Amino acid sequence: MWRNPVQDFTKVGVRYFARHKGEVNCCVFSPDCQILLTCSDDCRLHLWNAKTGQLLAKASGHEGPVKSCVFSTDCVLFASASHDCSVRIWLTATAECVRVLTGHRRSVETVSLSPDCKWLISGGWDKDAILWDVQSGEIVQILAGHTDAIQSSAFSRDSRLVATGSWDYTVKVWSLHTEKCEMTLKGHRGNVVSLCFSASGMLASGSWDGTVRVWVPRVAAAIFVLESHRAWVRGVAFSQDGLVLASATENDMVRIWDMSTGKCIKHLQGQKDSTLSCTFAPSGALLTAGPADPSQETEPWQWDY
């Protein structure tokens, strides 16, 4: 883990966790950064104490690899998307499944929860994004328009917009008010596998083409194209104030970008060179997580402070 501000990103610790029995597909921290959630090809999700590495709970029920997971902003719920074509909603306190959402026809690759905790978006191989009501578990709208699988999703901080990234190389931005596509963002030359909104409304997209694009969605313009990555970008995260962006890549660890200039100001190299996710804690610290050895039974790890 490294700390913000920009001038002082110093590695201050690393912690290893016990193993899943399959490849880890997604690692996310709870908004308060107290819990690390991992999901795997072993069809399970694990919740860990992010400080001590203690396994808090295992969540079982999916009948296929779990591809994506996310916490609600209040940490009460978490959601998971699976190759079994379903999305599940769980209670964080007990790891009990409280909703099984069915509607996709093929593997579900991404899931996101809105900051106001009212909506859930899911997308996958069937090319559709489905908007769900979290409370009822009912489908609100099927958002159709991508021409290939959907790999990533993110809500704006005000819960008014949701973005979806696809294997068709585009990002679509949808209005939750009209449930229509507001714009299609083009420019990537590979699958769009990670998305994140800043507090001010900027949107970052990471791609298999090795770039991150930073957009102003309202005008459908890319203000920066960040091209120094040596591999595809697995995760992107804005700092709380939006002044810097972190990008996590396959085989290249993490780069830190100044959002006033679009310049890379730090390349953070750790013991292992693969990162699945990154997030900024409320304290300003940067946390990252990923598998210790992708060629073996995978082992989630975390930079700790």
C-alpha positions as CSV (number, residue, x, y, z in Angstrom):
1,M,0.0,0.0,0.0
2,W,1.1,3.5,-0.7
3,R,0.0,6.8,0.8
4,N,-1.2,10.0,-0.8
5,P,-0.4,12.9,-1.3
6,V,1.3,12.9,-4.7
7,Q,4.8,13.7,-3.3
8,D,4.8,10.8,-0.9
9,F,3.9,7.4,-2.2
10,T,5.9,5.1,0.0
11,K,5.5,1.3,0.2
12,V,4.8,0.6,3.9
13,G,3.8,-3.0,4.1
14,V,2.5,-6.1,2.5
15,R,0.3,-8.9,3.9
16,Y,-0.4,-12.3,2.4
17,F,-3.7,-14.1,2.8
18,A,-4.6,-17.8,2.6
19,R,-5.4,-19.5,-0.7
20,H,-8.5,-19.9,-2.8
21,K,-8.7,-23.2,-4.6
22,G,-8.8,-21.5,-8.0
23,E,-7.8,-18.4,-9.8
24,V,-8.8,-15.2,-8.1
25,N,-10.8,-13.0,-10.5
26,C,-11.5,-10.0,-8.5
27,C,-10.4,-8.4,-5.2
28,V,-12.1,-5.3,-3.7
29,F,-11.9,-3.4,-0.5
30,S,-14.9,-2.3,1.5
31,P,-15.4,1.5,1.4
32,D,-14.0,1.8,5.0
33,C,-11.1,-0.4,3.9
34,Q,-11.6,-2.8,6.8
35,I,-12.6,-5.9,4.7
36,L,-11.0,-7.4,1.6
37,L,-13.5,-9.3,-0.6
38,T,-12.1,-11.9,-3.1
39,C,-13.9,-14.1,-5.6
40,S,-12.5,-17.0,-7.5
41,D,-12.9,-19.8,-10.1
42,D,-13.6,-22.1,-7.1
43,C,-17.2,-20.6,-7.1
44,R,-16.7,-18.9,-3.7
45,L,-16.2,-15.5,-2.2
46,H,-14.0,-14.9,0.8
47,L,-14.2,-12.0,3.2
48,W,-10.9,-11.1,5.0
49,N,-10.0,-8.7,7.8
50,A,-7.8,-6.4,5.8
51,K,-5.6,-5.5,8.7
52,T,-4.9,-9.0,10.1
53,G,-5.5,-11.3,7.2
54,Q,-8.0,-13.3,9.2
55,L,-10.6,-15.1,7.1
56,L,-14.0,-13.7,8.3
57,A,-16.4,-15.7,6.2
58,K,-16.9,-17.8,3.0
59,A,-19.9,-17.2,0.8
60,S,-21.0,-20.2,-1.2
61,G,-23.9,-20.7,-3.6
62,H,-22.8,-19.9,-7.1
63,E,-22.5,-22.9,-9.4
64,G,-19.8,-21.5,-11.6
65,P,-16.7,-19.3,-11.4
66,V,-17.3,-16.0,-9.6
67,K,-16.1,-13.2,-12.0
68,S,-16.8,-10.0,-10.2
69,C,-17.7,-8.6,-6.8
70,V,-18.5,-5.3,-5.1
71,F,-19.5,-3.8,-1.8
72,S,-22.3,-1.3,-1.2
73,T,-21.1,2.1,0.0
74,D,-22.6,1.5,3.5
75,C,-20.8,-1.9,3.7
76,V,-24.1,-3.6,4.6
77,L,-24.3,-5.6,1.3
78,F,-22.0,-7.1,-1.3
79,A,-22.8,-8.4,-4.7
80,S,-21.3,-11.0,-7.0
81,A,-21.5,-12.0,-10.7
82,S,-20.9,-15.5,-11.9
83,H,-20.3,-17.7,-15.0
84,D,-23.5,-19.5,-13.8
85,C,-25.5,-16.5,-15.4
86,S,-26.6,-15.2,-12.0
87,V,-26.0,-12.2,-9.7
88,R,-26.2,-12.7,-6.0
89,I,-26.7,-10.1,-3.2
90,W,-25.3,-11.0,0.2
91,L,-25.3,-9.6,3.8
92,T,-21.7,-8.6,4.7
93,A,-22.3,-9.3,8.4
94,T,-23.3,-13.0,7.9
95,A,-22.3,-13.8,4.3
96,E,-25.9,-14.9,3.8
97,C,-27.3,-14.7,0.3
98,V,-30.5,-12.6,0.4
99,R,-31.2,-12.2,-3.4
100,V,-30.5,-14.3,-6.5
101,L,-30.9,-12.2,-9.6
102,T,-31.6,-14.1,-12.8
103,G,-32.0,-12.6,-16.3
104,H,-28.7,-12.9,-18.1
105,R,-28.4,-15.7,-20.7
106,R,-24.7,-16.1,-20.5
107,S,-21.8,-15.6,-18.1
108,V,-22.0,-12.4,-16.0
109,E,-18.7,-10.6,-16.0
110,T,-19.3,-7.4,-14.1
111,V,-21.4,-6.1,-11.2
112,S,-21.6,-2.6,-9.6
113,L,-23.8,-1.0,-6.9
114,S,-24.9,2.6,-7.0
115,P,-23.5,4.9,-4.3
116,D,-27.1,5.5,-3.0
117,C,-27.5,1.7,-2.7
118,K,-30.7,1.7,-4.8
119,W,-29.5,0.2,-8.0
120,L,-27.3,-2.6,-9.3
121,I,-25.9,-3.0,-12.8
122,S,-24.7,-6.2,-14.3
123,G,-23.3,-7.2,-17.7
124,G,-21.7,-10.1,-19.5
125,W,-21.4,-12.3,-22.5
126,D,-25.0,-11.8,-23.6
127,K,-24.0,-8.1,-24.5
128,D,-26.8,-6.7,-22.3
129,A,-26.4,-4.5,-19.2
130,I,-29.3,-5.1,-16.8
131,L,-30.3,-2.5,-14.3
132,W,-31.8,-4.0,-11.1
133,D,-33.7,-2.6,-8.1
134,V,-31.6,-3.7,-5.1
135,Q,-34.6,-3.7,-2.6
136,S,-36.9,-5.8,-4.7
137,G,-34.4,-7.7,-6.9
138,E,-36.5,-6.9,-9.9
139,I,-35.2,-5.9,-13.4
140,V,-35.7,-2.2,-14.0
141,Q,-34.4,-2.0,-17.5
142,I,-32.3,-4.0,-20.0
143,L,-29.8,-1.6,-21.5
144,A,-29.0,-2.9,-25.0
145,G,-26.6,-1.5,-27.4
146,H,-23.2,-3.0,-27.1
147,T,-22.2,-5.3,-29.9
148,D,-19.9,-7.6,-27.8
149,A,-19.6,-8.8,-24.2
150,I,-19.7,-6.3,-21.4
151,Q,-16.6,-6.5,-19.1
152,S,-16.8,-3.5,-16.8
153,S,-19.2,-1.1,-15.1
154,A,-19.3,1.9,-12.8
155,F,-21.8,4.4,-11.3
156,S,-21.2,8.1,-11.0
157,R,-20.8,9.4,-7.5
158,D,-24.3,11.1,-7.6
159,S,-25.9,7.8,-8.8
160,R,-27.3,9.6,-11.9
161,L,-25.1,7.8,-14.6
162,V,-23.8,4.4,-15.1
163,A,-21.0,3.5,-17.5
164,T,-20.4,0.1,-19.2
165,G,-17.2,-1.1,-20.9
166,S,-17.2,-3.7,-23.6
167,W,-15.2,-6.1,-25.8
168,D,-16.5,-3.9,-28.7
169,Y,-13.9,-1.3,-27.5
170,T,-16.5,1.3,-26.5
171,V,-17.8,2.8,-23.3
172,K,-21.5,3.6,-23.1
173,V,-22.8,6.1,-20.5
174,W,-26.4,5.6,-19.5
175,S,-28.8,8.0,-17.7
176,L,-30.6,6.3,-14.8
177,H,-33.3,9.0,-15.1
178,T,-34.2,8.2,-18.8
179,E,-32.7,4.6,-18.8
180,K,-31.2,5.5,-22.2
181,C,-27.7,5.7,-23.6
182,E,-26.5,9.3,-23.3
183,M,-23.3,8.8,-25.3
184,T,-20.9,6.2,-26.7
185,L,-17.2,6.9,-26.0
186,K,-14.8,5.6,-28.7
187,G,-11.1,5.5,-29.0
188,H,-9.8,2.3,-27.3
189,R,-8.3,-0.4,-29.4
190,G,-9.0,-3.2,-27.0
191,N,-11.5,-4.6,-24.6
192,V,-12.5,-2.1,-21.9
193,V,-12.1,-3.9,-18.6
194,S,-12.1,-1.3,-15.9
195,L,-14.0,1.9,-15.2
196,C,-14.2,4.5,-12.4
197,F,-15.9,7.9,-11.9
198,S,-14.2,10.7,-10.0
199,A,-16.1,12.9,-7.5
200,S,-16.2,15.7,-10.1
201,G,-17.7,13.4,-12.8
202,M,-14.6,12.5,-14.8
203,L,-14.6,8.9,-16.1
204,A,-11.5,6.7,-16.4
205,S,-11.5,3.6,-18.6
206,G,-8.8,1.0,-18.7
207,S,-8.3,-1.4,-21.6
208,W,-6.5,-4.4,-23.0
209,D,-4.8,-1.9,-25.4
210,G,-2.6,-0.8,-22.5
211,T,-4.1,2.7,-22.2
212,V,-6.2,4.6,-19.7
213,R,-8.5,7.2,-21.2
214,V,-9.9,10.0,-19.0
215,W,-13.2,11.4,-20.2
216,V,-15.6,14.2,-19.5
217,P,-18.7,12.2,-20.2
218,R,-21.1,15.2,-20.6
219,V,-19.1,16.3,-23.7
220,A,-18.0,12.8,-24.8
221,A,-14.4,14.0,-24.9
222,A,-11.2,12.3,-23.8
223,I,-9.0,14.8,-22.0
224,F,-6.1,12.4,-21.4
225,V,-4.8,9.2,-23.0
226,L,-2.4,7.6,-20.6
227,E,-0.2,5.3,-22.6
228,S,2.8,4.2,-20.5
229,H,1.5,0.8,-19.5
230,R,3.3,-2.3,-20.6
231,A,0.2,-4.6,-20.3
232,W,-3.6,-4.4,-20.1
233,V,-5.1,-2.3,-17.3
234,R,-7.0,-4.3,-14.7
235,G,-8.2,-1.5,-12.4
236,V,-8.4,2.3,-12.1
237,A,-9.2,4.4,-9.1
238,F,-9.4,8.2,-8.5
239,S,-8.2,9.6,-5.2
240,Q,-10.9,11.1,-3.0
241,D,-10.2,14.6,-4.2
242,G,-9.8,13.5,-7.8
243,L,-6.3,15.0,-8.1
244,V,-4.6,11.8,-8.9
245,L,-5.5,8.5,-10.7
246,A,-4.1,5.1,-10.0
247,S,-4.0,2.4,-12.7
248,A,-3.3,-1.3,-11.9
249,T,-2.0,-3.4,-14.7
250,E,-1.1,-7.0,-15.5
251,N,2.7,-7.5,-15.1
252,D,3.3,-3.8,-14.4
253,M,2.0,-3.1,-10.9
254,V,0.6,0.5,-10.4
255,R,1.1,3.8,-11.9
256,I,0.1,7.2,-10.4
257,W,-1.1,10.0,-12.7
258,D,-1.5,13.7,-12.0
259,M,-4.9,14.7,-13.2
260,S,-3.9,18.3,-13.8
261,T,-1.3,17.4,-16.4
262,G,-2.0,13.7,-17.4
263,K,1.6,12.9,-16.5
264,C,2.8,9.7,-14.7
265,I,4.3,10.9,-11.5
266,K,5.1,7.5,-9.9
267,H,5.6,3.9,-10.9
268,L,5.0,1.6,-7.9
269,Q,6.7,-1.7,-8.2
270,G,6.1,-4.4,-5.5
271,Q,7.2,-7.9,-4.8
272,K,4.8,-9.4,-7.3
273,D,4.0,-7.9,-10.7
274,S,0.2,-8.5,-11.1
275,T,-2.5,-6.3,-9.6
276,L,-6.3,-6.9,-9.9
277,S,-7.6,-3.9,-8.0
278,C,-6.6,-0.6,-6.4
279,T,-8.6,1.9,-4.3
280,F,-7.9,5.0,-2.2
281,A,-8.9,4.7,1.4
282,P,-10.6,7.6,3.2
283,S,-7.3,8.4,4.8
284,G,-5.7,9.0,1.4
285,A,-3.7,5.8,1.5
286,L,-3.6,3.7,-1.7
287,L,-4.4,0.0,-1.3
288,T,-3.8,-2.7,-4.0
289,A,-4.5,-6.4,-4.2
290,G,-3.9,-9.2,-6.5
291,P,-2.8,-12.9,-6.8
292,A,0.6,-13.8,-5.5
293,D,1.3,-16.4,-8.2
294,P,-1.2,-16.6,-11.1
295,S,0.4,-19.9,-12.3
296,Q,-0.4,-21.7,-9.0
297,E,-3.3,-21.8,-6.7
298,T,-3.8,-18.1,-6.4
299,E,-3.1,-16.2,-3.2
300,P,-4.6,-12.7,-2.6
301,W,-2.3,-10.1,-1.2
302,Q,-2.7,-6.6,0.1
303,W,-0.4,-3.7,0.8
304,D,-1.0,-2.7,4.4
305,Y,-0.1,0.2,6.7
